[in-house]
Amino acid sequence: MTIITYALILGISTSIDYFLILFLLFSQAKKPGERRTIYFGQLLASFILILLSSILSQVANIFLADWILGLLGFVPILLGVRILFENEAETEIPDSKIGLLSVIFISLASGVDNLGIFTPYFTTLSTLETLLTAGLILLETVAICYLAEKFGSLHSISEFIEKYEKMILPTIFIILGIYILFEFGTMTYLLQLLT
């Protein structure tokens, strides 16, 4: 298979898990500019993950334990808890509900497992091949965002999400955070520190 084929497979397989989160974010995007914020935040997070993976793959003496990466799991948990305990008056404030930093942190937390996929693969590539792969993954990120935006803008789906968003979004964020904490052994490591 060619580098392009591998890059396409890599991009699709690592972006599918973002789809539901992006779908939920797009279904909530009501204010001008929020959709652009989601696109930009997702692209920036993907770029950061690709850059980190590239650096880690090039610098063999840098080692990050999995449990450290898993600490990013606390980000969606805290966001979910915050949303759960916001009262309705707080959610109706005129400021943008979907902020760039929130999108970036959610995307980084949900994509931290991609470091474990990208890094070993990037070690097998030349600099040019890594750049080509990164570019294709970023293009695929835009495509995933576009699909999630189109599904999120369907009126019936958007109404359902709006009706139950107070429960759906925090639940997904909390579950995602817990999954990340366990997937990377962070909970096990932290519990071992306490005993």
C-alpha positions as CSV (number, residue, x, y, z in Angstrom):
1,M,0.0,0.0,0.0
2,T,1.1,3.6,-0.6
3,I,1.7,6.3,2.0
4,I,-1.5,8.0,0.8
5,T,-3.5,4.8,1.4
6,Y,-2.1,4.3,4.9
7,A,-2.6,8.0,5.7
8,L,-6.3,7.8,4.6
9,I,-6.9,4.6,6.7
10,L,-5.1,6.1,9.6
11,G,-7.0,9.4,9.4
12,I,-10.4,7.7,9.1
13,S,-9.8,5.1,11.8
14,T,-8.6,7.8,14.3
15,S,-11.4,10.3,13.5
16,I,-14.4,8.1,13.8
17,D,-14.4,8.5,17.6
18,Y,-14.6,12.3,17.2
19,F,-17.7,12.1,15.1
20,L,-20.3,11.8,18.0
21,I,-18.6,14.5,20.0
22,L,-18.5,16.8,16.9
23,F,-22.1,15.9,16.1
24,L,-23.2,17.0,19.6
25,L,-21.2,20.2,19.4
26,F,-22.5,21.1,16.0
27,S,-26.1,20.3,17.1
28,Q,-25.7,22.9,19.8
29,A,-24.1,25.6,17.6
30,K,-26.7,28.3,17.4
31,K,-24.7,31.5,17.5
32,P,-22.8,33.1,14.7
33,G,-19.2,31.8,14.5
34,E,-19.7,28.7,16.7
35,R,-19.5,26.4,13.7
36,R,-16.2,28.0,12.6
37,T,-15.0,27.7,16.2
38,I,-15.7,23.9,16.2
39,Y,-13.9,23.4,12.9
40,F,-10.9,25.5,14.0
41,G,-10.7,23.9,17.4
42,Q,-10.9,20.4,16.0
43,L,-8.2,21.2,13.4
44,L,-6.0,22.8,15.9
45,A,-6.3,19.8,18.3
46,S,-5.6,17.4,15.4
47,F,-2.6,19.5,14.5
48,I,-1.3,19.5,18.1
49,L,-1.7,15.7,18.3
50,I,0.1,15.2,15.0
51,L,2.9,17.5,16.0
52,L,3.3,15.8,19.4
53,S,3.3,12.4,17.7
54,S,5.9,13.6,15.2
55,I,8.1,15.0,17.9
56,L,7.8,11.9,20.1
57,S,8.6,9.7,17.1
58,Q,11.7,11.8,16.3
59,V,13.0,12.1,19.8
60,A,13.6,8.6,21.1
61,N,14.9,9.6,24.5
62,I,11.6,11.4,25.5
63,F,9.3,9.0,27.2
64,L,5.9,9.8,28.5
65,A,4.2,7.2,30.6
66,D,0.7,6.3,29.4
67,W,-0.8,7.3,32.8
68,I,0.4,10.9,32.2
69,L,-1.4,11.1,28.9
70,G,-4.5,9.7,30.7
71,L,-4.6,12.8,32.9
72,L,-6.2,14.5,30.0
73,G,-9.3,12.4,30.9
74,F,-10.0,14.9,33.7
75,V,-10.8,17.6,31.1
76,P,-14.0,16.1,29.7
77,I,-15.0,15.0,33.2
78,L,-14.7,18.5,34.6
79,L,-16.5,20.0,31.6
80,G,-19.3,17.4,31.9
81,V,-19.7,18.1,35.7
82,R,-19.7,21.8,35.0
83,I,-22.5,21.5,32.4
84,L,-24.5,19.2,34.7
85,F,-24.5,21.7,37.5
86,E,-25.1,24.9,35.5
87,N,-28.5,26.3,36.0
88,E,-30.6,27.3,33.0
89,A,-29.9,31.0,33.6
90,E,-26.2,30.4,33.3
91,T,-26.7,28.5,30.0
92,E,-28.6,31.4,28.5
93,I,-25.8,33.9,28.8
94,P,-25.0,35.9,25.6
95,D,-21.4,34.8,25.4
96,S,-20.5,31.9,23.1
97,K,-21.4,28.6,24.7
98,I,-19.0,26.7,22.5
99,G,-15.6,28.2,23.1
100,L,-12.4,27.5,21.2
101,L,-10.5,26.2,24.3
102,S,-13.4,23.9,25.2
103,V,-13.4,22.4,21.7
104,I,-9.6,22.0,21.7
105,F,-9.5,20.4,25.2
106,I,-12.3,18.0,24.4
107,S,-10.7,17.1,21.1
108,L,-7.3,16.6,22.7
109,A,-8.7,14.5,25.5
110,S,-10.7,12.3,23.1
111,G,-7.8,12.0,20.7
112,V,-5.0,11.4,23.1
113,D,-5.0,7.8,22.2
114,N,-4.0,8.8,18.7
115,L,-0.5,9.6,20.1
116,G,-0.2,5.8,20.6
117,I,-1.2,5.2,17.0
118,F,0.5,8.1,15.2
119,T,3.9,8.0,17.1
120,P,4.9,4.5,16.1
121,Y,3.7,4.9,12.6
122,F,5.6,8.2,12.2
123,T,8.8,6.5,13.2
124,T,8.7,4.5,10.0
125,L,8.3,7.6,7.8
126,S,10.6,10.2,6.3
127,T,10.0,13.9,7.0
128,L,8.3,14.3,3.7
129,E,6.1,11.3,4.2
130,T,5.2,12.5,7.7
131,L,4.2,15.9,6.3
132,L,2.1,14.3,3.6
133,T,0.4,12.0,6.1
134,A,-0.3,14.9,8.5
135,G,-1.8,17.0,5.6
136,L,-4.1,14.1,4.6
137,I,-5.2,13.5,8.2
138,L,-6.0,17.2,8.6
139,L,-8.1,17.1,5.4
140,E,-9.9,14.1,6.7
141,T,-10.6,16.0,9.9
142,V,-12.3,18.7,7.9
143,A,-14.4,16.1,6.2
144,I,-15.4,14.5,9.5
145,C,-16.3,18.0,10.8
146,Y,-18.4,18.6,7.7
147,L,-20.3,15.3,8.1
148,A,-20.9,15.9,11.8
149,E,-22.1,19.5,11.0
150,K,-24.6,18.3,8.4
151,F,-26.0,15.6,10.8
152,G,-26.0,18.1,13.7
153,S,-28.0,20.6,11.7
154,L,-30.9,18.3,10.9
155,H,-33.8,19.9,12.6
156,S,-35.3,16.8,14.3
157,I,-32.0,15.6,15.6
158,S,-31.1,19.1,16.7
159,E,-34.4,19.4,18.6
160,F,-33.9,16.1,20.4
161,I,-30.4,17.1,21.4
162,E,-31.6,20.5,22.6
163,K,-34.3,18.9,24.7
164,Y,-31.9,16.4,26.3
165,E,-28.6,18.2,26.0
166,K,-28.4,18.8,29.8
167,M,-28.1,15.1,30.2
168,I,-26.6,13.8,27.0
169,L,-23.5,16.0,26.6
170,P,-22.3,15.8,30.2
171,T,-22.9,12.1,30.3
172,I,-20.8,11.6,27.1
173,F,-18.0,13.8,28.4
174,I,-17.9,12.1,31.8
175,I,-17.9,8.6,30.2
176,L,-15.2,9.7,27.7
177,G,-13.1,11.1,30.6
178,I,-13.5,7.9,32.7
179,Y,-12.6,5.8,29.6
180,I,-9.5,7.8,29.0
181,L,-8.4,7.5,32.7
182,F,-8.8,3.7,32.6
183,E,-7.6,3.2,29.0
184,F,-4.2,4.8,29.8
185,G,-3.9,3.2,33.3
186,T,-4.1,6.5,35.0
187,M,-6.7,5.3,37.6
188,T,-4.6,2.2,38.4
189,Y,-1.5,4.3,38.7
190,L,-3.2,6.9,41.0
191,L,-4.7,4.2,43.1
192,Q,-1.3,2.5,43.5
193,L,0.1,5.9,44.7
194,L,-2.6,6.0,47.4
195,T,-1.9,2.5,48.7
